[in-house]
Amino acid sequence: DSMIDTQGGKLTIDGATIGDSHGGSGMMSVAQVIQKSSNVGAAKMALAFPPQHMWQLYDTLGFGQPLKLGFPGEVGGRLRPWKTWRPIEQATMAYGHGVSVTMMQLAHAYMVFARDGELIPLSLTRVEAPALHGKQVFSPEVARQVRAMLETVTQPGGTAVRAQVPGYRVAGKTGTAYKLSNGQYTNKYLSSFVGFAPASNPRLIVA
């Protein structure tokens, strides 16, 4: 029920300005922040948490460490210790900047919304007995609330209307990251979408 003031789509922290590419809308609900992909809204929500709390959630979701998929050379991405975070870094991490993850890590993290808050291990090879129960990261109620918000992303007014599938309810989220070139960020972008379907009873996650 929280309302977030997105301040016209601009937020300055420590001399650096965060902007919304889809334009600011003043006061927005949490669902609208997700649907409209508001960087300012995500940043302001993140800054309401202690850095350690946010780091622990990212760590629990499997960021910053290999998922142990059974794939040679698998990398774990990058999640810096929370004690080194500055406020501007915590703010931008809320929408994915300053964290490096693999596409498989992203898909794995979305499992908490598709499985009513539960995270189970992944494997690229056959396992003797699949995990029936995993780690409960969110309550089923919270996971279902976020699932409903993610479904608005693919509906009119959202950033991923092309992710709709006729006859199915689809939920998910768009992402945009700057490309690295010679160790520097460039003005080239990498776009992503992670989603699951059917939103009513998820069976597939696609990144």
N, C-alpha and C positions, 0 to 999 in steps of 0.2 A: 504493500500500500504506500510505500515511500514515494515521494515526489522529489525529483532531482532538478535543480536549476542549472541548465546547460549554458546559461549566460550568452545566448546568441551564437553558440558554437565556437567560442574562444575561451581558453583558460591559460593564464601565464603563471608559471611556477619557477622560481629561481632564475628569472630572465628568459626562460624558454617558453614558447607558446604552443599549446596543443590546439588543433583545429578539427572541426567536423567537416568532412568532404561533402556530406549530404545536407549541409546547412543546419544552423541552430534553430531550435524551436522553443526556447525558454524553458518552462517547466515541463518535465517529461516523467512518465511513470517508468518503473524498471522495465516493463514489457516494451515500452516505446524506445528506450535506450537500446535494447537488443534488436528490435525490429528495424530501427533507423540506423543502426550501427554507429551510435554516438560515442566518439572517443572521449569527449568531455564528460559525458554521463558516466562512462565506465571508469574514468580516472577519478572522478569525485566519489564514486562508490568505493573504489579501492582505498582511497586515502582515509576512509572512515574506519579501516581495519588497522591493527598493529601490523607492521611488516612481518613479524614472526608468524602471525596467524596466516597471512597470505602465502608465505613461503611454505608453511606446513601443508597447506592445501595443494599447492603445485607439486610438492614432493610426494604427497599421498597419491596424486593422480598419475605419478610415474615420470614426471618431467625431470631432466637432469641426470638420468640413469638409464642404462640399457634395459629393455623390457624382457631380455633373456628369451628371445623368440626361437633360438636355435639356428640363427642365421649368422654365418661367419662375417666378422668385421662390423657387426652392428654397433652403432654409436648411441650415446646417451643424451646428446644435445647439451645445452648449457643452462644452468640455473645457479646464479651466483648466491653466496651466503647472504641471508637477510641483513646481517649486521653491516654490510657494505652498501646497502641501498640508500640513495638519496631520495628525497620526496619526489623529484621529477622522474626518477627511474621507477619508483613504485607506481607512479601514475601511468607511465607509458607501458609498463608490464601488464597492466589491466587489459590492454587491447593487443598484447602480443609482442610489443617492441622491447628489445633488451633480453629476450628469452629465445633460445633456439631449440626447436623441437623437430622430430621427424614426423612425416605424415602418419606413420603408424601410431606414434605416441598420441597424436591428435585424435585419431579414430578411436583409440583405446580409451582416452579420457571421456569421450562422448558416451561411452558405455554407461556411465553413471546416470545419465538421463534416460537412456533406452531401457535400463534394467532397474528402474525404481531406486536409484541411489547406490547400486551395488557395482563393484569393480571386480572382475575375475581375470586371471592370467590369460595371456595369449600364447599361441604356439603356431609356428609355420610347419611343424612336423606333427605326425600323428601321435597322440598321447594315449596311454593305456586307459585312463579314466578321466574324462573331462571334469573340470571343477564345477561342482553343482552349487557351491556357495562361495562367495568371495568376501571382500572387505566392504562393509557398509559405510560409504563416505557421506551420503546425505540421507535424510529420512525419505521414505517413499513419497510423502506429501510434498516436500520441497522439490524432489526430482520431477514429479508430475507437474508442478507449477511451472518450472523452467521449461519442461517439454512443451507445455501449452504456449509459452512465450516464443520458443524456437519455431513453433508451427506458424506463427504470424509472420516470420521472416520470408516464407515462401508465398504468402498471400498478398493481395493488392496492397501497395503501400510499403511492402518490405523490400529488402535489397536482393532477394533471390527468387523472384517470381518465375524465372526460367527453370527452376528446380522442381516445379510442380510436375506430378506424374498423373495423367488422367486415371481416375478410378481409385487413387490412393491418397491418403493424407501423408504429407511429407513435412518433416521438421528439420531445421539445421541452421547453419550460420555461415555467412561469407567472411572472408578474411583478406586483407591486403598487407603485404610486407614489402619493404624496400629490398632490392637486390644488392648483394655485396659484389664489389669488383676491386680487386687488388687491396682488400682490407678496408675499403671505404664504401659507405652507402651511396648509391647512385639514384638518379631520378627515374629508374626503371622499376617496375613492380612485379611482384609475384602474387597472383590472385588464387584464392583457394575456396573450397566449399566442403564442409563436412555435414552430412545429414543422415537421417535414418527414416525408415518407413516399414510398415505403416505406423503413423504416429499414435494410432489408437492402441496398437499392440506390436511394438517394434520387433522386427525380425532381422533386418539388415542395416548395417552402418556402412556408409560409403564416404571416402575422402578423396 
